[in-house]
C-alpha cells in the first residue's frame, strides 16, 4: 500500500531547466536512501474566453509548474509533489517521500519497469509525432475572442427560434512534460490544444426550451473548422430537439450517434483494464481469447496515431512509466485479444504492460487509454437509419447506469424517433436498457463516419433489441 503527500505552495521558479531539476530530484532521493526513484516535471499554460450574447463574460489565463517524485525503498513505495521549485521545497519533497516510503507496507508487485522495457515511439514514418504547434500560443487573444463571437453569432442568426445562448468558449492549452527515473530512462514531449464551442438555446411556440452544442478542436489553429459552420451545426442540433415527446415502453432497435457510441464502446476499455480484471470486477474477467462481441467488432487503442500530419489527442512517445506507446487491439473480430495494463497490473496478472500507464504528479500510475476507437464499417448513417422501421436514434444519454461487473446498462436518453427509415420526431424522458454482453454481440450495423474529435471515437452503430422505457 502506498501513501502520497503534496505541497501546493507557489514560488518563483529557481531554474528553468526542467531536465536538470528532474535529475537533481532523483539524485537527492537516492542519496536519502531510495533504492529507485522516478521524477516528473510539468509546466503548462491555459487560456479560455467565454463570450455570451456577444459580450466577454470570463477571460482566464494561467500557468502552472510542478514536480512529482515517486520513491521505492525495496518494495515499499510513496510519492510526493510540489509546485514550489525552491531548494528548500525540493528538500522537503524528497524527505517527505522517503519518510513515507519507510512506513508503508511492502508490496511484492511494486517497482519500476525493467531497464530493457523503456523506450520511446516515433511516428510511423520515423519522424516526430506532431503533438505541438506554436501557432496555438501565437494567436492573439483578440482573435480568439472574435472566433467565439462569430461562432455564437452564426448560431443566433440561423433561426428565429434561437433566442438565447449558453455562450461560446475558445480555449487553448500547451504543456511540457519530462519523465526521468533511476534506471536510465528520460524522455520529454510538448503538447498543444485549441478549440471552441457554442451552446445555443431554442424556444418553440409553446415556450418549451432546448439546448445543445457543437465544437471544433485540434492541436493547431490551422485545422480548426469555420466558426460559422460550427455555430450553424450547433443551431441545427438544438432545433431538432424542439417539440420532444415520450414514447411507449417497448423493445426496439437503437441507433447510437457517434457522440454516444464512443461511450458505449469505451466501456470495453474499462472492462479490459488490468486492475478490474485481477480484482474480478469486470465481465471480461477470464474471457481472454473468448468471443465477447460480434464478428464485425474490432476495437483498438493506439498511442502512436498521427492523422493528416497531426498527432492524435491520445498520442504520446511514452506512457506514464516510460514505456513506448503502441497499438493494441483489444477486440479483434469479436474476440477479446488483450487486456490493457500498466507494469503493476501486468505483474499481478503474470502478463506484460501494454504501455497504458497514466501518471499524474503524485500517486502510483493508473491505466489510461490513448486513441481508443471502434473500426468503422461501410454503411453511411443514413443507410443505417433507412433500415429501421421503428426505433430510436440516441443523441444524448444521462446518468451513470453502467455496471462493469455484470454488464448491466441503463441510462436516461433523448434523441429522435425513427419511423419507416426516416427521422420522425424528437423524443426525451426515456430510459434505454440492456446488457453490454448482449449489446456488443447485437451490433448489426457500423457506420463509416469515424471522426476523431477527441482521444476516443466511434462511428454510428445500430444495436438490435434494446428495452426502451417511456410512458
C-alpha positions in Angstrom: 0.0 0.0 0.0 1.4 3.4 -0.9 0.8 6.8 0.5 1.2 10.2 -1.0 1.6 13.8 0.1 1.7 17.0 -1.8 2.7 20.6 -1.3 0.9 23.3 -3.2 2.8 26.5 -2.2 3.7 28.5 -5.3 7.0 30.4 -5.5 9.2 31.8 -8.3 11.0 29.2 -10.4 14.6 28.9 -9.4 15.7 27.1 -12.5 14.0 26.9 -15.9 16.0 23.8 -16.8 13.3 21.1 -16.3 15.6 18.2 -17.1 18.2 19.4 -14.6 15.6 19.7 -12.0 14.4 16.1 -12.6 18.0 14.9 -12.4 18.6 16.8 -9.1 15.4 15.4 -7.5 16.4 11.9 -8.4 20.0 12.3 -7.1 18.7 13.7 -3.8 16.2 10.8 -3.4 18.8 8.2 -4.0 21.2 9.9 -1.6 18.4 10.0 1.0 18.0 6.2 0.9 15.7 5.4 -2.0 16.7 2.3 -3.9 14.8 3.5 -7.0 13.1 6.8 -7.9 11.1 8.4 -10.6 10.5 12.2 -11.2 8.0 14.1 -13.3 8.4 17.8 -14.1 5.5 19.5 -15.8 4.7 23.0 -16.9 1.7 24.3 -18.8 -0.3 27.4 -19.9 -4.0 27.7 -20.4 -6.3 30.3 -21.8 -10.1 30.5 -22.0 -12.6 33.2 -23.1 -16.3 32.8 -22.7 -18.5 35.1 -24.9 -22.2 35.3 -24.2 -24.6 37.3 -26.4 -21.6 39.0 -28.0 -20.0 40.1 -24.7 -16.9 38.7 -23.0 -18.1 37.2 -19.7 -15.0 35.5 -18.5 -11.4 35.7 -19.5 -8.8 33.4 -17.9 -5.0 32.9 -18.4 -3.0 30.7 -16.1 0.3 29.0 -16.0 1.5 26.1 -13.7 4.6 24.2 -13.0 5.0 21.3 -10.7 7.3 18.4 -9.8 6.3 14.9 -8.7 8.5 12.3 -7.1 7.9 8.5 -6.6 10.4 6.6 -4.5 11.0 3.0 -3.7 12.8 1.5 -0.7 12.8 -2.1 -1.7 9.2 -2.9 -2.3 7.9 0.0 -0.3 6.7 3.0 -2.3 5.5 6.5 -1.7 5.1 9.7 -3.7 5.0 13.5 -3.1 4.5 16.5 -5.3 5.1 20.3 -5.2 4.5 23.4 -7.2 7.4 25.2 -5.3 10.7 24.7 -7.0 12.8 26.4 -4.3 15.7 24.5 -2.9 14.0 24.3 0.5 10.8 22.9 -1.0 12.7 20.3 -3.1 14.4 19.1 0.1 11.0 18.8 1.8 9.7 16.9 -1.2 12.4 14.3 -1.2 12.4 14.0 2.6 8.6 13.6 2.7 8.6 10.8 0.0 11.4 8.8 1.6 9.9 9.2 5.1 6.5 8.0 3.8 8.1 5.0 2.0 9.8 3.8 5.2 6.5 3.4 7.0 4.4 1.9 4.2 3.9 -1.8 3.9 5.8 -3.9 1.3 4.0 -4.7 -1.9 5.5 -7.7 -3.9 4.4 -6.2 -7.2 5.7 -2.7 -6.6 8.7 -1.4 -8.6 9.7 0.4 -11.8 9.7 -1.5 -15.1 12.9 -3.3 -16.0 15.6 -1.3 -17.8 15.2 -3.1 -21.1 11.5 -2.2 -21.3 11.9 1.6 -21.5 11.8 3.4 -24.8 10.1 6.0 -27.0 7.8 5.8 -30.0 8.3 7.7 -33.2 5.7 8.4 -35.9 5.1 5.6 -38.4 7.4 7.4 -40.8 10.1 7.6 -38.2 9.6 11.3 -37.6 8.1 13.5 -34.9 4.7 12.6 -33.5 3.5 16.2 -34.2 2.0 16.9 -30.8 2.9 20.6 -30.5 2.3 23.6 -32.8 3.5 27.1 -32.0 0.5 28.8 -33.6 -1.7 27.9 -30.6 0.2 30.4 -28.5 0.9 32.9 -31.3 -2.8 33.7 -32.0 -3.6 37.0 -30.2 -6.4 36.8 -27.5 -8.4 39.3 -29.5 -8.6 36.9 -32.4 -9.6 34.0 -30.2 -12.4 36.1 -28.7 -13.5 37.1 -32.2 -13.8 33.4 -33.3 -16.1 32.8 -30.3 -18.2 35.8 -31.2 -18.5 34.7 -34.8 -19.5 31.2 -33.8 -22.2 32.4 -31.4 -23.5 35.0 -33.9 -23.8 32.3 -36.6 -25.8 30.1 -34.2 -28.1 33.0 -33.2 -28.7 34.1 -36.8 -29.6 30.6 -38.0 -33.2 30.6 -37.0 -35.6 33.0 -35.1 -36.3 30.2 -32.6 -32.7 30.5 -31.4 -33.4 33.2 -28.8 -30.7 32.8 -26.2 -27.2 31.3 -25.7 -25.3 29.5 -23.1 -22.2 31.1 -24.6 -19.3 30.4 -26.9 -15.9 29.5 -25.5 -12.5 29.5 -27.0 -9.7 27.5 -25.2 -6.0 26.9 -25.7 -3.6 24.8 -23.7 0.1 23.9 -24.0 2.2 21.6 -21.8 5.7 20.3 -21.5 6.4 17.1 -19.6 9.7 15.4 -18.6 9.8 11.9 -17.1 13.1 10.6 -15.6 14.0 7.6 -13.4 16.9 6.0 -11.7 17.0 3.1 -14.2 18.4 5.3 -17.0 15.2 6.5 -18.7 14.4 10.1 -19.5 12.0 11.5 -22.1 10.1 14.6 -22.8 7.3 15.9 -25.0 5.2 19.0 -25.6 1.5 19.2 -26.5 -0.7 21.9 -27.8 -4.5 22.2 -27.9 -7.0 24.7 -29.2 -10.8 24.6 -29.6 -14.0 26.4 -29.4 -17.7 25.5 -28.8 -21.1 27.1 -28.6 -24.4 26.2 -26.8 -27.5 27.9 -28.3 -30.9 27.8 -26.7 -34.0 27.5 -28.7 -37.7 28.1 -27.8 -40.7 26.6 -29.5 -44.2 28.2 -29.9 -45.3 26.7 -26.6 -42.4 28.1 -24.7 -40.5 24.9 -24.4 -36.8 25.4 -24.3 -34.0 23.1 -25.6 -30.2 23.4 -25.6 -27.5 21.7 -27.5 -23.9 22.4 -28.6 -21.2 21.8 -31.1 -17.5 22.3 -31.2 -14.2 22.1 -33.1 -10.8 21.1 -31.7 -7.3 20.5 -32.9 -3.6 20.7 -31.9 -3.2 23.6 -34.3 -5.4 26.6 -35.2 -4.9 25.8 -38.9 -7.1 22.7 -38.6 -10.0 24.3 -36.7 -13.3 24.4 -38.6 -15.0 27.6 -39.6 -16.8 29.4 -36.7 -19.8 29.9 -38.9 -20.0 26.1 -39.7 -19.7 25.2 -36.1 -22.3 27.7 -35.0 -24.8 26.6 -37.6 -24.3 22.9 -36.7 -24.9 23.7 -33.1 -28.1 25.5 -34.1 -29.4 22.6 -36.2 -28.7 20.2 -33.3 -30.6 22.4 -30.9 -33.6 23.0 -33.2 -34.1 19.3 -33.9 -34.8 18.8 -30.2 -37.8 21.2 -30.1 -41.2 19.5 -29.5 -39.7 16.4 -28.0 -42.2 13.8 -26.6 -42.1 10.5 -24.8 -42.7 7.1 -26.5 -44.3 4.0 -25.2 -42.3 1.4 -23.4 -41.2 -1.2 -25.9 -38.3 -3.3 -27.3 -36.8 -1.8 -30.5 -33.6 -1.3 -32.4 -31.5 1.6 -31.2 -29.1 3.6 -33.4 -26.4 5.5 -31.4 -24.9 8.7 -32.8 -21.0 8.8 -32.9 -21.0 11.0 -29.7 -22.8 8.3 -27.8 -21.4 5.2 -29.5 -17.9 6.2 -28.4 -19.1 6.0 -24.7 -20.8 2.6 -25.4 -17.5 1.2 -26.9 -15.4 3.0 -24.2 -16.8 0.5 -21.7 -14.8 -2.1 -23.5 -11.6 -0.3 -22.3 -12.9 -0.1 -18.8 -13.9 -3.7 -18.7 -10.5 -4.7 -20.1 -8.4 -2.7 -17.6 -6.0 -4.9 -15.7 -6.9 -3.7 -12.3 -10.6 -4.6 -12.9 -9.5 -8.0 -14.2 -7.3 -9.0 -11.2 -10.0 -7.8 -8.8 -12.5 -9.9 -10.7 -14.6 -6.7 -11.0 -15.3 -7.0 -14.8 -17.5 -9.1 -17.0 -14.3 -9.6 -19.1 -12.5 -11.4 -16.3 -11.3 -14.8 -17.5 -12.6 -14.1 -21.1 -9.2 -13.5 -22.9 -9.4 -15.4 -26.2 -13.2 -15.7 -26.0 -15.9 -14.2 -28.2 -17.2 -11.1 -26.4 -18.7 -9.2 -29.4 -20.0 -9.7 -32.9 -17.6 -10.7 -35.7 -17.9 -7.2 -37.1 -16.3 -5.6 -34.0 -12.7 -4.6 -33.8 -11.6 -2.2 -31.1 -8.2 -0.6 -31.0 -6.1 1.6 -28.6 -3.3 3.3 -30.4 -0.8 5.6 -28.7 1.2 6.2 -31.9 -1.5 7.6 -34.2 -0.7 10.5 -36.5 -3.5 11.7 -38.8 -3.0 14.2 -41.6 0.3 15.3 -40.1 -1.1 15.8 -36.6 -0.6 13.6 -33.6 -3.8 12.2 -32.1 -5.2 13.7 -28.9 -4.2 10.5 -27.1 -0.8 10.1 -28.8 2.5 10.3 -26.9 6.0 8.9 -27.3 5.9 7.0 -24.0 3.4 6.2 -21.3 3.4 7.3 -17.6 6.2 4.9 -16.7 8.5 5.5 -19.7 7.4 2.5 -21.8 7.0 3.1 -25.5 3.4 3.6 -26.6 2.0 1.1 -29.0 -1.1 0.0 -31.0 -3.1 -2.6 -29.0 -6.1 -4.4 -30.5 -8.4 -5.2 -27.6 -11.1 -6.9 -29.5 -10.4 -8.4 -33.0 -13.5 -9.6 -34.9 -15.3 -10.1 -31.7 -12.5 -11.9 -29.9 -11.1 -10.4 -26.7 -7.4 -10.4 -27.6 -5.8 -8.1 -24.9 -6.2 -6.6 -21.6 -4.8 -3.1 -21.1 -2.2 -2.8 -18.3 0.5 -0.8 -16.6 3.5 -2.5 -15.0 1.9 -3.1 -11.7 -1.3 -4.8 -13.0 0.7 -6.8 -15.6 2.8 -8.3 -12.8 -0.3 -9.2 -10.8 -1.7 -11.0 -13.9 1.6 -12.5 -15.0 1.5 -10.6 -18.2 3.4 -7.7 -19.8 2.4 -4.0 -19.7 0.6 -2.7 -22.8 2.1 0.8 -22.4 -1.1 2.2 -20.9 0.3 3.6 -17.6 -1.2 7.0 -16.9 0.8 9.2 -14.5 -0.1 12.3 -12.5 2.3 14.2 -10.3 1.6 12.1 -7.2 0.3 8.6 -6.5 1.0 5.4 -8.4 0.4 5.1 -12.1 -3.1 4.3 -13.2 -4.3 2.9 -16.5 -5.4 5.2 -19.3 -6.5 5.0 -22.9 -4.5 6.6 -25.8 -6.5 7.0 -29.0 -9.3 4.5 -28.5 -11.8 3.6 -31.3 -14.1 1.2 -33.0 -13.0 0.4 -36.5 -15.6 1.8 -39.0 -17.9 -0.1 -41.2 -19.1 0.7 -44.7 -22.6 2.0 -44.3 -23.5 5.7 -44.1 -25.5 6.8 -41.1 -28.4 7.5 -43.4 -28.3 3.9 -44.7 -28.3 2.6 -41.1 -31.4 4.7 -40.2 -33.1 3.7 -43.5 -33.1 0.1 -42.5 -35.0 0.8 -39.2 -38.8 0.5 -39.5 -39.4 1.7 -35.9 -36.7 2.6 -33.4 -34.7 5.1 -31.6 -31.8 7.3 -32.7 -29.9 8.4 -29.5 -28.1 11.7 -29.4 -27.7 12.2 -25.6 -27.5 10.0 -22.5 -27.6 10.9 -18.9 -26.6 9.2 -15.6 -24.1 6.6 -14.6 -26.0 3.4 -15.3 -23.2 1.0 -16.3 -22.3 -2.0 -14.1 -18.9 -3.3 -15.3 -19.2 -6.4 -13.0 -22.4 -7.7 -14.6 -22.5 -5.7 -17.8 -26.0 -4.2 -17.0 -26.6 -1.0 -18.8 -29.4 1.5 -18.1 -29.3 5.3 -18.9 -31.6 8.1 -19.4 -31.7 9.2 -23.1 -33.1 11.6 -25.6 -32.9 11.7 -29.4 -35.1 11.1 -32.4 -37.7 8.5 -33.2 -37.4 6.6 -36.5 -40.4 5.6 -38.5 -40.2 3.8 -41.8 -36.5 4.6 -42.2 -36.9 8.3 -41.6 -36.4 10.6 -38.6 -40.0 11.3 -37.5 -39.8 13.5 -34.3 -37.7 14.2 -31.2 -38.1 12.2 -28.0 -37.0 12.7 -24.4 -37.5 11.5 -20.9 -36.9 7.9 -21.8 -34.6 5.2 -20.5 -32.7 2.7 -22.6 -31.6 -0.6 -21.0 -29.8 -3.8 -21.9 -26.6 -5.7 -21.0 -23.3 -4.8 -22.6 -22.5 -8.5 -23.1 -25.6 -8.8 -25.3 -25.3 -5.3 -26.8 -21.8 -5.9 -28.2 -23.0 -9.1 -29.9 -26.1 -7.4 -31.3 -24.4 -4.6 -33.1 -25.8 -5.3 -36.6 -24.5 -2.2 -38.4 -21.5 0.0 -38.1 -21.2 3.4 -39.9 -18.4 4.7 -42.0 -18.4 8.0 -40.1 -15.4 7.6 -37.8 -14.1 11.1 -36.9 -11.6 11.9 -34.1 -12.8 15.0 -32.2 -11.0 13.8 -29.1 -8.9 10.9 -27.9 -11.8 8.4 -28.3 -14.1 7.9 -31.3 -16.6 5.5 -32.8 -18.9 5.6 -35.8 -22.7 5.3 -35.8 -23.8 1.9 -34.5 -27.1 0.1 -34.5 -28.0 -2.3 -31.7 -30.9 -4.7 -32.0 -33.5 -5.5 -29.3 -32.9 -2.9 -26.6 -35.6 -2.1 -24.0 -36.9 1.5 -24.2 -38.8 2.6 -21.2 -41.1 5.6 -21.8 -44.7 6.4 -20.9 
